[in-house]
Amino acid sequence: MSKQIGIQKSIDLGDGKIITLETGKLAKQADGSVVLRMGDTMLLATVVAKTEVKEGQSFLPLSVDYQEKYAAAGRFPGGFFKREARPSEHEILISRLVDRALRPMFPDNYQAETQILISLISAGKDTLPDALAGLAASAAICVSDIPFNGPISEVRVARIDDNFVVNPGMKELANADIDIIVAGTMENIVMVEGELKEISEKELLDAIKKAHEVIKLQCRVQSELAAEVAKSSPKREYPPQESDEELLANMQNALYGKLYDIASQCINDKHLRRETIDNVLTGYLEGLSEEEREEKGDLIKKYFGDIQKKAIRNFVLDKQIRLDGRKPDEIRDIWTEVDYLPAAHGSAIFTRGETQSLTTVTLGTKLDEQTIDGAVIEGKSKFLLHYNFPPFSTGEVKMMRFTSRREIGHGNLAMRALKPVLPNGNDNPYTIRVVSDILESNGSSSMATVCAGTLALMDAGVKISKPVSGIAMGMIADTETGKYAILSDILGDEDHLGDMDFKVTGTVDGITACQMDIKIDGLRYEVLEEALAQAREGRLHILREMEKTMSTPREEYKPHVPRIIKLTVPKEFIGAIIGPGGKVIQELQKESGATIVIEEVGDYGVVDIVSENKESIDFVVQKIKGIIAVPEIGQVYEGKIKSIVPFGMFIEILPGKEGLLHISEIEWRRLDTVEDSGLKVGDIIEVKLLDLDKKTGKLKLSRKVLLPRDDKNRRG
């Protein structure tokens, strides 16, 4: 039987890049499935949704998981079990990219449990799958009967040599100064994520516009594919959500004014504000019978949330004043401190309003580098940034199990924000780990991490090129009236009640990273441009506040930071430095107390010598220089007697290099035995190199030529 062919559609990106979408061939028992192919890279995306909604369900239980199969790249997974296990951070970050783009596109009344799985089943050598996963997932939903307000698509845009390139290869990306992934629909942008090398706001907007052109094309093709799949229309229907218009009207009349008044009080303390709002709900519930509370409890909570959201949003739009009394572009009070932890290599506290990060920097060696062993991406990383969000930071009690997806995502954003200003190559001999512990949180903790990370790096003496600050922007908009308010340095409540969460980081000269999620349709580019300009003013204000504490890195590392000295040696000496079975390098480490790491790089060996003690470093340097030194005829050496034989003694003049001091060359006087000289094993003596046999490498030494010669020194 010939192979089965499904329904196919192609997308031409130009430059020979063709994306093919195919359905009806694989995973046909899923509600929707699509195989995406670009070059030799292939993704299988599936979606399945339950046909019934759980009773009392008030949110969309959506799970999105991306997984890379090692077989896709012809590789074995690492570890004892040799099989794919829990998702890597790389896979989690791609899952989040897709989730953030898709989640807002499901209808508001859709609450069926839904699972989207995306698997990398074939990995091309130079095609990155992260920017293709969203397209594959959206296409799978489009060909299903699951309600969806898409399609959406994601695309990577990079600027390489001043030209925008769509979905560049891994090699091309190495030379990019803009690298963003953008998600959108035919009409709107819904998500932006990326890293940039100090570029302007206008340049970022131009890149987003370029991405949207391609997104529109990819959305059109998805619609064409779905039109040929009978199952995709009509979409399945679910029983309407429980509603009570009379109850809603009653609550609106009773509560809207009270909630609007609370917003106008501009309560700065989030816990007090929350308590005051909760008291309104409690008071309303107390006015109901026990039977009404039990019967309508879930619906009352839902309506209360809707009315609260409407009241607060209207207050902000009417008065252009925030929940805590600030103007839209006003930043909360900031205080900072460095060198707070005396034993850390670097530390800083950054506090903005009710958000606080305590961040540390640790400087390590090559041995501390992170090994990246993914199906697609392999290598090592010298810069790690970890973000921790303990429950006490919001005054909550929660079970702490493992690092959450949110923590991984926030840490990755901060890492990309700081990476462009780190020293490169020989200017940075260290592996750097930054850890941000959020001690208080009321919005924008990832941006607090960027600011605290900058200060901690400077406190550690890491020679960053410029300080970096970050700000989280928000927006509240009314599409009917056209009113909108762009909010700088948003609170947690403003993030929850608002229509945009836009994080921007950068130096005084430009943007280094961004992350944007838009929850409304029809955001105009002019409004986005205004938000970026307001974000820049906020960033610069925060930078000025940070510079009051520290503006440049310390001249020197702290005394307890291990010093690293690098030596470059010819490749042929690597074996001599290590010694048989590691004997030489182990002995050096034991004698000096230093840590020695040697790595072959091209035609050379790079030796890192690590110690807090300068004397131990100098000792190792001297020893290694001796190992790689080439003996010179006529040179005088201070050598150690290693062994004595009847015809002379063997002297180590350089580490690992011994020469023969013949009995006739020990003294001017004639010796019957070597022992007559009074010298013994272990003695240090000066000798001169008389000759070097180039074929055998044997060294001929003399001691007597360095001694005075007279008749008393001769016999016979």
C-alpha positions as CSV (number, residue, x, y, z in Angstrom):
1,M,0.0,0.0,0.0
2,S,1.4,3.4,-0.9
3,K,1.9,6.0,1.9
4,Q,-1.1,8.0,3.0
5,I,-1.1,11.7,2.2
6,G,-3.0,14.2,4.3
7,I,-4.2,17.7,3.5
8,Q,-1.2,20.0,3.0
9,K,-0.6,23.8,2.7
10,S,2.6,25.6,2.2
11,I,3.9,29.0,3.4
12,D,6.8,30.6,1.4
13,L,8.9,32.9,3.7
14,G,11.3,33.7,1.0
15,D,15.1,33.0,0.9
16,G,14.2,29.3,0.1
17,K,12.4,28.9,3.5
18,I,9.2,26.9,3.0
19,I,6.9,25.9,5.9
20,T,4.5,23.0,5.2
21,L,1.4,22.2,7.3
22,E,-0.2,18.8,7.0
23,T,-3.2,17.3,8.7
24,G,-5.1,14.0,8.4
25,K,-2.1,11.7,8.4
26,L,-0.8,11.4,12.0
27,A,-2.5,11.3,15.4
28,K,-6.0,11.2,14.0
29,Q,-7.7,10.3,17.2
30,A,-6.8,13.7,18.7
31,D,-9.4,16.5,18.3
32,G,-6.9,18.2,16.1
33,S,-3.4,17.4,14.9
34,V,-0.9,19.0,12.5
35,V,2.6,18.2,11.3
36,L,4.7,21.3,10.6
37,R,7.8,21.0,8.5
38,M,10.5,23.5,7.7
39,G,13.6,22.1,6.1
40,D,14.4,18.9,8.1
41,T,12.7,20.2,11.2
42,M,9.3,18.7,11.9
43,L,6.8,19.3,14.8
44,L,3.8,17.3,15.7
45,A,1.1,19.4,17.4
46,T,-2.0,17.9,18.9
47,V,-5.0,19.3,20.9
48,V,-7.6,17.4,22.9
49,A,-10.4,19.0,24.9
50,K,-12.9,17.4,27.3
51,T,-16.5,17.4,26.0
52,E,-17.9,18.4,29.4
53,V,-17.1,21.3,31.7
54,K,-16.4,20.5,35.3
55,E,-19.2,21.7,37.6
56,G,-18.4,25.0,39.2
57,Q,-15.5,25.6,36.8
58,S,-14.7,29.3,36.6
59,F,-11.5,29.4,34.6
60,L,-9.9,27.8,31.5
61,P,-7.7,24.7,32.6
62,L,-5.3,24.9,29.6
63,S,-2.0,23.0,29.6
64,V,0.6,23.5,26.9
65,D,3.7,21.3,26.8
66,Y,6.5,21.3,24.3
67,Q,8.9,18.4,24.2
68,E,12.0,17.7,22.2
69,K,12.6,14.0,21.3
70,Y,16.3,13.2,21.3
71,A,15.7,10.7,18.4
72,A,14.7,13.7,16.3
73,A,18.4,14.7,16.4
74,G,19.8,11.2,16.2
75,R,20.9,11.4,19.9
76,F,20.5,9.5,23.1
77,P,19.2,11.3,26.2
78,G,21.6,11.6,29.1
79,G,21.1,10.2,32.6
80,F,20.9,6.7,33.9
81,F,17.5,5.8,32.3
82,K,18.4,7.1,28.8
83,R,14.9,8.4,28.1
84,E,13.2,11.8,28.0
85,A,12.2,12.8,31.5
86,R,10.9,16.1,33.0
87,P,11.0,19.1,30.7
88,S,14.2,21.1,30.5
89,E,14.2,24.9,31.1
90,H,14.5,25.3,27.3
91,E,11.3,23.3,26.8
92,I,9.4,25.1,29.5
93,L,10.3,28.5,28.0
94,I,9.0,27.4,24.6
95,S,5.8,26.0,26.3
96,R,5.3,29.4,27.9
97,L,5.7,31.2,24.6
98,V,3.0,29.2,23.0
99,D,0.7,29.3,26.1
100,R,0.9,33.1,26.4
101,A,0.0,33.5,22.7
102,L,-2.9,31.0,22.7
103,R,-4.6,31.5,26.1
104,P,-6.2,34.9,25.3
105,M,-7.6,33.5,22.0
106,F,-10.2,31.1,23.5
107,P,-13.7,32.4,24.0
108,D,-14.4,33.9,27.5
109,N,-17.1,31.3,28.1
110,Y,-14.9,28.4,27.1
111,Q,-13.8,26.5,30.2
112,A,-13.3,22.9,29.1
113,E,-10.1,21.2,30.2
114,T,-7.8,21.4,27.1
115,Q,-4.3,19.9,26.5
116,I,-2.0,21.0,23.7
117,L,1.1,18.9,23.1
118,I,3.9,19.8,20.7
119,S,6.7,17.4,20.0
120,L,9.9,17.9,18.0
121,I,10.0,14.8,15.9
122,S,12.8,15.7,13.5
123,A,15.5,18.3,14.1
124,G,17.2,20.0,11.3
125,K,20.8,21.1,11.9
126,D,20.2,24.9,11.7
127,T,16.5,25.4,12.0
128,L,15.3,26.6,15.4
129,P,11.9,25.1,16.4
130,D,10.9,27.6,19.1
131,A,9.4,30.1,16.6
132,L,7.4,27.3,14.8
133,A,5.7,25.8,17.9
134,G,3.0,28.4,18.2
135,L,2.1,28.1,14.5
136,A,1.9,24.3,14.7
137,A,-0.3,24.5,17.9
138,S,-2.7,27.1,16.4
139,A,-3.1,25.1,13.2
140,A,-4.0,22.0,15.3
141,I,-6.7,23.9,17.1
142,C,-8.0,25.4,13.8
143,V,-8.5,22.0,12.2
144,S,-10.3,20.8,15.3
145,D,-13.9,21.5,16.4
146,I,-12.7,23.3,19.6
147,P,-13.9,26.9,19.9
148,F,-11.1,29.3,19.1
149,N,-10.9,33.0,18.2
150,G,-7.7,32.4,16.1
151,P,-5.8,31.6,14.2
152,I,-2.6,33.0,15.6
153,S,1.0,32.5,14.6
154,E,4.5,33.1,16.0
155,V,7.5,34.2,14.1
156,R,11.1,35.1,14.9
157,V,12.6,38.3,13.5
158,A,16.3,39.1,13.7
159,R,18.3,42.0,12.5
160,I,21.5,40.8,10.9
161,D,23.8,43.3,9.2
162,D,21.0,45.9,9.3
163,N,18.5,43.6,7.5
164,F,15.5,41.9,9.0
165,V,15.6,38.2,8.6
166,V,12.5,36.0,9.3
167,N,13.1,32.7,11.2
168,P,16.9,32.8,10.8
169,G,19.1,29.8,11.3
170,M,21.2,29.2,14.4
171,K,24.4,30.3,12.7
172,E,22.8,33.5,11.4
173,L,21.4,34.4,14.8
174,A,24.9,34.6,16.3
175,N,25.4,37.9,14.5
176,A,22.0,39.5,15.3
177,D,21.5,42.7,17.3
178,I,17.7,42.1,17.5
179,D,16.2,38.7,18.2
180,I,12.5,38.7,19.0
181,I,9.7,36.2,18.8
182,V,6.3,37.9,18.0
183,A,2.8,36.3,18.2
184,G,-0.3,37.8,16.6
185,T,-3.5,37.4,14.8
186,M,-4.5,38.8,11.4
187,E,-5.4,42.1,13.1
188,N,-3.3,42.3,16.3
189,I,-0.1,41.6,18.1
190,V,-0.7,39.5,21.2
191,M,2.9,38.7,22.5
192,V,6.5,39.9,22.1
193,E,9.5,38.3,23.7
194,G,13.2,38.9,22.9
195,E,16.7,40.2,23.5
196,L,18.3,43.2,21.9
197,K,21.7,44.8,21.9
198,E,20.8,48.3,23.2
199,I,18.5,49.2,20.3
200,S,16.0,52.1,20.1
201,E,12.3,52.0,20.6
202,K,11.7,52.8,17.0
203,E,13.9,49.9,15.9
204,L,11.9,47.5,18.1
205,L,8.6,48.7,16.6
206,D,10.0,48.2,13.1
207,A,10.9,44.6,13.9
208,I,7.4,44.0,15.3
209,K,5.8,45.4,12.2
210,K,8.0,43.1,10.0
211,A,7.0,40.1,12.1
212,H,3.3,41.0,11.7
213,E,3.5,40.9,7.9
214,V,4.6,37.3,8.1
215,I,2.1,36.4,10.9
216,K,-0.8,37.6,8.6
217,L,0.4,35.3,5.8
218,Q,0.7,32.3,8.2
219,C,-2.8,33.0,9.6
220,R,-4.3,33.0,6.2
221,V,-2.8,29.7,5.3
222,Q,-4.1,28.1,8.5
223,S,-7.6,29.3,7.7
224,E,-7.3,27.8,4.2
225,L,-6.1,24.5,5.7
226,A,-9.1,24.5,8.2
227,A,-11.5,25.2,5.4
228,E,-10.6,21.8,3.8
229,V,-11.1,19.9,7.1
230,A,-14.8,19.0,7.6
231,K,-14.4,18.6,11.4
232,S,-13.3,22.2,11.8
233,S,-16.7,23.6,11.3
234,P,-19.0,24.0,13.1
235,K,-17.2,24.3,16.4
236,R,-18.5,22.2,19.3
237,E,-20.9,23.9,21.7
238,Y,-20.9,23.6,25.5
239,P,-23.8,24.3,27.8
240,P,-24.0,28.0,28.6
241,Q,-22.5,29.1,31.9
242,E,-24.8,29.6,34.8
243,S,-26.1,33.2,34.9
244,D,-28.5,35.3,36.9
245,E,-29.2,38.7,35.4
246,E,-31.3,39.8,38.3
247,L,-28.5,39.0,40.8
248,L,-26.0,40.8,38.6
249,A,-28.1,43.9,38.4
250,N,-28.7,43.9,42.1
251,M,-25.0,43.5,42.9
252,Q,-24.1,46.2,40.3
253,N,-26.5,48.7,42.0
254,A,-25.3,47.7,45.5
255,L,-21.6,47.4,45.1
256,Y,-20.3,49.4,42.1
257,G,-20.3,52.7,43.9
258,K,-18.7,51.3,47.0
259,L,-15.9,49.8,45.0
260,Y,-15.4,53.0,43.0
261,D,-15.1,54.9,46.3
262,I,-12.5,52.5,47.6
263,A,-10.4,53.0,44.4
264,S,-10.7,56.7,44.9
265,Q,-9.2,56.4,48.4
266,C,-5.9,55.4,46.8
267,I,-4.9,53.0,49.6
268,N,-1.2,52.4,49.2
269,D,-0.9,49.2,51.3
270,K,-2.0,46.3,49.1
271,H,-3.1,44.1,52.0
272,L,-5.2,46.9,53.5
273,R,-6.7,47.6,50.1
274,R,-7.5,43.9,49.6
275,E,-9.1,43.7,53.1
276,T,-11.2,46.8,52.4
277,I,-12.5,45.3,49.2
278,D,-13.1,41.9,50.8
279,N,-15.2,43.6,53.5
280,V,-17.5,44.9,50.8
281,L,-18.2,41.4,49.6
282,T,-18.5,40.1,53.2
283,G,-21.1,42.8,53.9
284,Y,-23.1,41.9,50.8
285,L,-23.1,38.2,51.7
286,E,-24.2,39.0,55.3
287,G,-27.3,40.6,53.8
288,L,-28.3,37.4,52.1
289,S,-29.9,34.3,53.6
290,E,-27.8,31.2,54.3
291,E,-29.7,29.5,51.5
292,E,-29.0,32.3,49.0
293,R,-25.3,32.3,50.0
294,E,-25.0,28.5,49.5
295,E,-27.0,28.5,46.2
296,K,-25.4,31.5,44.5
297,G,-22.0,31.6,46.2
298,D,-19.8,30.9,43.2
299,L,-21.8,33.2,41.0
300,I,-21.7,36.0,43.5
301,K,-17.8,35.7,43.7
302,K,-17.6,35.8,39.9
303,Y,-19.9,38.8,39.6
304,F,-18.1,40.6,42.4
305,G,-14.8,40.2,40.5
306,D,-16.3,41.5,37.3
307,I,-17.9,44.6,39.1
308,Q,-14.6,45.3,41.0
309,K,-12.6,45.2,37.7
310,K,-15.1,47.5,36.0
311,A,-15.1,50.0,38.9
312,I,-11.4,50.2,39.3
313,R,-10.7,50.5,35.5
314,N,-13.3,53.2,35.2
315,F,-11.8,55.2,38.1
316,V,-8.3,55.0,36.5
317,L,-9.7,56.1,33.1
318,D,-11.9,58.9,34.6
319,K,-9.4,60.4,37.0
320,Q,-6.0,59.3,35.5
321,I,-5.0,58.3,39.0
322,R,-3.8,55.0,40.1
323,L,-5.0,52.7,42.9
324,D,-2.1,53.8,45.2
325,G,-2.6,57.5,44.3
326,R,0.2,57.8,41.7
327,K,-0.1,59.5,38.3
328,P,0.1,57.1,35.3
329,D,3.8,57.8,34.6
330,E,4.9,57.9,38.3
331,I,7.3,55.4,39.7
332,R,7.1,54.1,43.3
333,D,9.7,55.1,45.9
334,I,13.0,53.3,45.4
335,W,15.7,52.4,47.9
336,T,18.8,50.3,47.2
337,E,21.8,48.9,49.1
338,V,24.9,46.9,48.1
339,D,27.3,44.7,50.0
340,Y,24.6,43.7,52.3
341,L,25.8,40.1,52.7
342,P,29.5,40.2,53.8
343,A,30.3,36.6,52.8
344,A,28.8,36.7,49.3
345,H,30.9,37.7,46.3
346,G,28.4,40.4,45.5
347,S,25.0,41.4,46.9
348,A,22.3,44.0,46.5
349,I,18.8,44.9,47.7
350,F,16.5,46.7,45.4
351,T,13.1,47.8,46.8
352,R,10.5,49.6,44.8
353,G,7.3,50.2,46.6
354,E,6.1,46.8,48.0
355,T,8.4,44.8,45.7
356,Q,11.8,43.8,47.0
357,S,14.7,41.6,45.6
358,L,17.7,40.4,47.5
359,T,20.2,39.4,44.8
360,T,23.5,37.7,45.1
361,V,26.4,37.1,42.7
362,T,28.7,34.1,42.9
363,L,31.9,33.9,40.8
364,G,33.1,30.4,39.9
365,T,35.5,28.6,37.5
366,K,35.1,26.5,34.3
367,L,34.1,23.6,36.6
368,D,30.9,25.6,37.5
369,E,29.8,26.1,33.9
370,Q,26.3,24.8,33.1
371,T,26.3,22.0,30.6
372,I,23.4,22.3,28.1
373,D,22.4,18.9,26.7
374,G,19.2,19.4,24.7
375,A,18.1,17.6,21.7
376,V,18.7,20.7,19.6
377,I,21.0,23.0,21.6
378,E,24.2,21.7,23.2
379,G,27.1,23.6,24.8
380,K,28.1,25.4,28.0
381,S,26.9,28.5,29.7
382,K,29.1,30.8,31.8
383,F,26.2,33.0,32.9
384,L,23.3,31.7,35.0
385,L,20.4,33.7,36.6
386,H,18.0,32.1,38.9
387,Y,14.8,33.7,40.2
388,N,13.0,32.5,43.3
389,F,9.5,33.5,44.4
390,P,8.8,32.1,47.9
391,P,5.2,32.3,49.1
392,F,6.0,34.6,52.0
393,S,6.7,37.4,49.5
394,T,3.0,37.8,49.1
395,G,2.1,36.8,52.7
396,E,0.8,33.4,51.6
397,V,1.2,29.8,52.7
398,K,1.9,27.4,49.8
399,M,3.6,24.1,49.4
400,M,7.1,24.5,47.9
401,R,8.0,21.6,45.6
402,F,10.1,22.5,42.6
403,T,10.9,25.6,40.5
404,S,7.7,26.8,38.8
405,R,7.4,27.7,35.1
406,R,6.8,31.3,36.1
407,E,10.1,31.4,38.1
408,I,11.9,29.9,35.1
409,G,10.4,32.4,32.7
410,H,11.1,35.5,34.9
411,G,14.7,34.3,35.5
412,N,15.2,33.9,31.8
413,L,13.9,37.4,31.0
414,A,16.3,38.9,33.6
415,M,19.2,36.8,32.3
416,R,18.6,38.1,28.7
417,A,18.3,41.7,30.0
418,L,21.8,41.6,31.7
419,K,23.7,39.4,29.2
420,P,24.4,42.1,26.7
421,V,26.4,44.2,29.2
422,L,28.6,41.4,30.6
423,P,32.3,41.4,29.8
424,N,33.3,38.9,27.1
425,G,36.3,36.6,26.6
426,N,39.4,37.3,28.5
427,D,37.7,40.2,30.3
428,N,35.6,37.7,32.1
429,P,37.4,34.6,33.4
430,Y,34.5,33.6,35.7
431,T,31.4,31.6,35.5
432,I,28.8,34.0,37.0
433,R,25.7,33.0,38.9
434,V,23.1,35.6,39.8
435,V,20.3,34.6,42.2
436,S,17.3,36.8,42.9
437,D,15.2,36.0,46.0
438,I,12.0,38.0,45.9
439,L,11.3,39.0,49.5
440,E,8.2,41.1,48.8
441,S,6.0,41.3,45.8
442,N,3.5,43.7,44.5
443,G,4.1,43.8,40.8
444,S,7.2,43.8,38.6
445,S,9.4,41.5,40.6
446,S,11.2,40.3,37.4
447,M,12.2,44.0,36.7
448,A,13.4,44.3,40.4
449,T,15.6,41.3,39.6
450,V,17.2,43.1,36.7
451,C,17.9,46.2,38.8
452,A,19.2,44.2,41.8
453,G,21.2,42.0,39.5
454,T,22.9,45.1,38.0
455,L,23.9,46.4,41.4
456,A,25.0,43.0,42.7
457,L,27.2,42.5,39.6
458,M,28.9,45.9,40.1
459,D,29.3,45.1,43.8
460,A,31.1,41.9,42.9
461,G,33.5,43.8,40.7
462,V,32.2,42.3,37.4
463,K,33.1,44.8,34.7
464,I,29.7,45.3,33.1
465,S,29.7,47.9,30.3
466,K,26.7,49.8,31.6
467,P,24.0,49.5,34.3
468,V,20.7,48.0,33.2
469,S,17.3,48.8,34.7
470,G,13.8,47.4,34.0
471,I,10.2,48.6,34.2
472,A,6.9,46.9,33.9
473,M,4.3,48.9,31.9
474,G,0.5,48.3,31.9
475,M,-2.5,49.7,30.2
476,I,-6.2,50.1,30.8
477,A,-8.3,50.8,27.7
478,D,-12.0,51.2,26.9
479,T,-12.5,50.3,23.2
480,E,-16.0,51.8,23.2
481,T,-15.0,55.3,24.4
482,G,-11.4,55.2,23.1
483,K,-10.1,56.2,26.6
484,Y,-6.9,54.6,27.7
485,A,-4.2,55.0,30.4
486,I,-0.6,53.8,30.1
487,L,0.7,52.9,33.5
488,S,4.4,52.9,34.5
489,D,5.7,50.5,37.2
490,I,2.4,48.6,37.6
491,L,1.1,47.0,40.8
492,G,0.0,43.4,41.0
493,D,-3.7,44.5,40.9
494,E,-3.1,46.7,37.8
495,D,-1.5,43.7,36.1
496,H,-4.5,41.5,36.9
497,L,-7.1,44.1,36.0
498,G,-5.3,45.7,33.0
499,D,-5.1,45.0,29.3
500,M,-1.3,44.9,28.8
501,D,1.8,43.7,30.6
502,F,4.8,45.1,28.9
503,K,8.3,44.7,30.5
504,V,11.2,46.6,29.1
505,T,14.8,46.6,30.2
506,G,17.8,48.6,29.0
507,T,20.7,50.9,29.5
508,V,20.9,54.6,29.0
509,D,21.6,53.9,25.3
510,G,18.9,51.3,24.4
511,I,16.7,48.3,25.1
512,T,18.3,45.0,26.0
513,A,15.2,42.8,26.5
514,C,11.4,43.0,26.3
515,Q,8.4,40.9,27.1
516,M,4.9,41.9,26.2
517,D,1.5,40.3,26.6
518,I,-1.6,42.1,25.2
519,K,-5.1,41.1,26.4
520,I,-7.2,43.3,24.1
521,D,-7.9,43.6,20.4
522,G,-7.0,46.6,18.4
523,L,-3.9,48.0,20.1
524,R,-2.7,50.7,17.7
525,Y,1.0,51.0,16.9
526,E,0.8,54.7,18.0
527,V,-0.3,53.6,21.5
528,L,2.5,51.0,21.6
529,E,5.0,53.7,20.6
530,E,3.7,56.0,23.4
531,A,4.0,53.1,25.9
532,L,7.6,52.5,24.8
533,A,8.5,56.2,25.1
534,Q,6.9,56.3,28.6
535,A,8.8,53.1,29.5
536,R,12.1,54.8,28.5
537,E,11.5,57.7,30.8
538,G,10.7,55.3,33.6
539,R,13.8,53.2,32.9
540,L,16.0,56.3,33.0
541,H,14.5,57.5,36.3
542,I,15.1,54.1,37.9
543,L,18.7,54.1,36.6
544,R,19.3,57.5,38.2
545,E,18.0,56.2,41.5
546,M,20.3,53.1,41.3
547,E,23.3,55.3,40.5
548,K,22.8,57.1,43.8
549,T,24.0,53.8,45.4
550,M,26.5,52.6,42.8
551,S,27.1,53.7,39.2
552,T,30.2,51.7,38.2
553,P,31.7,48.3,39.1
554,R,34.2,48.0,42.0
555,E,37.8,48.4,40.8
556,E,38.8,45.2,42.6
557,Y,37.1,41.9,43.5
558,K,36.4,41.4,47.1
559,P,39.2,39.7,49.1
560,H,37.3,36.4,49.5
561,V,36.6,36.1,45.7
562,P,38.8,33.5,44.1
563,R,41.3,35.0,41.7
564,I,41.7,33.4,38.3
565,I,44.8,33.6,36.3
566,K,44.8,32.3,32.7
567,L,47.8,30.8,30.9
568,T,47.9,29.8,27.3
569,V,50.3,27.0,26.5
570,P,51.1,25.1,23.3
571,K,48.8,22.1,22.8
572,E,51.7,19.6,22.9
573,F,52.3,20.5,26.6
574,I,48.8,19.7,27.9
575,G,49.8,16.1,28.5
576,A,52.9,17.2,30.4
577,I,51.0,19.5,32.7
578,I,48.4,16.9,33.4
579,G,50.9,14.1,33.8
580,P,50.3,10.3,33.6
581,G,46.9,9.6,35.2
582,G,46.7,13.2,36.3
583,K,49.7,12.8,38.6
584,V,51.4,16.2,37.8
585,I,48.3,18.4,38.0
586,Q,47.0,16.7,41.2
587,E,50.4,17.1,42.9
588,L,50.4,20.8,41.9
589,Q,46.9,21.3,43.3
590,K,47.9,19.5,46.5
591,E,51.1,21.5,47.0
592,S,49.6,24.9,46.2
593,G,46.0,24.6,47.4
594,A,44.9,26.1,44.1
595,T,42.3,24.7,41.6
596,I,43.7,24.1,38.1
597,V,41.5,23.6,35.1
598,I,42.9,23.0,31.7
599,E,41.0,22.9,28.4
600,E,42.1,22.4,24.8
601,V,41.0,25.3,22.6
602,G,42.2,25.0,19.0
603,D,46.0,24.7,18.9
604,Y,46.4,25.8,22.5
605,G,45.7,24.7,26.0
606,V,44.0,27.3,28.2
607,V,44.9,26.8,31.9
608,D,42.8,28.5,34.6
609,I,44.6,28.8,38.0
610,V,42.1,29.6,40.8
611,S,42.9,30.6,44.4
612,E,42.2,33.3,46.9
613,N,45.9,33.2,47.8
614,K,48.3,35.0,45.4
615,E,51.3,33.0,46.6
616,S,49.7,29.7,45.6
617,I,48.8,31.1,42.1
618,D,52.4,32.4,41.7
619,F,53.7,28.9,42.7
620,V,51.6,27.2,40.1
621,V,52.4,29.7,37.4
622,Q,56.1,29.2,38.0
623,K,55.8,25.4,37.9
624,I,53.8,25.4,34.7
625,K,56.2,27.9,33.0
626,G,58.9,25.4,34.0
627,I,57.0,22.5,32.4
628,I,56.5,24.3,29.1
629,A,60.0,25.8,29.1
630,V,62.4,24.5,26.4
631,P,65.9,23.8,27.8
632,E,68.5,26.1,26.4
633,I,72.2,25.1,25.9
634,G,74.5,27.3,28.0
635,Q,71.7,28.2,30.4
636,V,72.3,27.7,34.2
637,Y,69.5,25.9,36.1
638,E,68.8,25.3,39.7
639,G,68.0,21.5,39.7
640,K,67.1,18.8,42.2
641,I,68.9,15.5,42.4
642,K,66.3,12.9,41.6
643,S,68.5,9.7,41.6
644,I,72.1,8.6,41.9
645,V,73.7,5.9,39.7
646,P,77.3,4.6,39.6
647,F,78.2,6.8,36.6
648,G,76.6,10.0,37.9
649,M,73.3,11.5,38.9
650,F,70.1,12.6,37.2
651,I,69.1,16.2,37.9
652,E,65.6,17.7,37.3
653,I,66.3,21.1,35.9
654,L,62.7,21.8,34.8
655,P,59.4,20.1,35.8
656,G,59.5,16.7,34.1
657,K,62.9,17.3,32.4
658,E,65.9,15.5,33.8
659,G,69.5,15.5,32.6
660,L,72.6,13.4,33.3
661,L,75.3,14.9,35.4
662,H,78.2,12.5,34.7
663,I,80.6,11.7,37.6
664,S,83.3,13.5,35.6
665,E,81.2,16.7,35.5
666,I,80.4,16.9,39.3
667,E,83.7,18.5,40.4
668,W,87.1,19.4,39.0
669,R,88.8,16.8,41.2
670,R,88.6,13.2,40.2
671,L,85.9,11.2,42.1
672,D,86.2,7.4,42.6
673,T,82.4,7.2,43.4
674,V,79.6,9.7,43.2
675,E,79.1,9.4,46.9
676,D,82.6,11.0,47.4
677,S,81.0,14.3,46.3
678,G,78.9,14.4,49.5
679,L,75.8,15.1,47.4
680,K,72.6,13.1,48.0
681,V,69.1,12.6,46.5
682,G,67.0,15.7,47.1
683,D,69.8,18.2,47.2
684,I,69.4,21.4,45.1
685,I,72.4,22.3,43.0
686,E,73.3,24.6,40.2
687,V,74.1,23.0,36.8
688,K,74.8,24.2,33.3
689,L,73.3,22.6,30.2
690,L,76.2,21.6,28.0
691,D,74.4,19.8,25.2
692,L,71.0,18.6,24.0
693,D,70.6,15.6,21.8
694,K,67.8,16.6,19.4
695,K,67.0,13.1,18.5
696,T,66.7,11.5,21.9
697,G,66.1,14.6,24.0
698,K,68.9,13.7,26.4
699,L,70.4,16.5,28.4
700,K,74.1,16.7,29.2
701,L,74.8,18.7,32.4
702,S,77.9,20.0,34.2
703,R,78.4,21.3,37.7
704,K,82.1,21.7,37.7
705,V,82.1,24.5,35.1
706,L,80.4,26.6,37.6
707,L,83.0,25.9,40.3
708,P,86.4,27.7,40.7
709,R,89.2,25.6,39.1
710,D,92.7,25.3,40.8
711,D,95.2,22.6,41.5
712,K,93.7,21.7,44.9
713,N,90.6,20.6,43.1
714,R,92.4,18.1,40.9
715,R,93.8,14.7,41.7
716,G,96.4,12.6,39.8
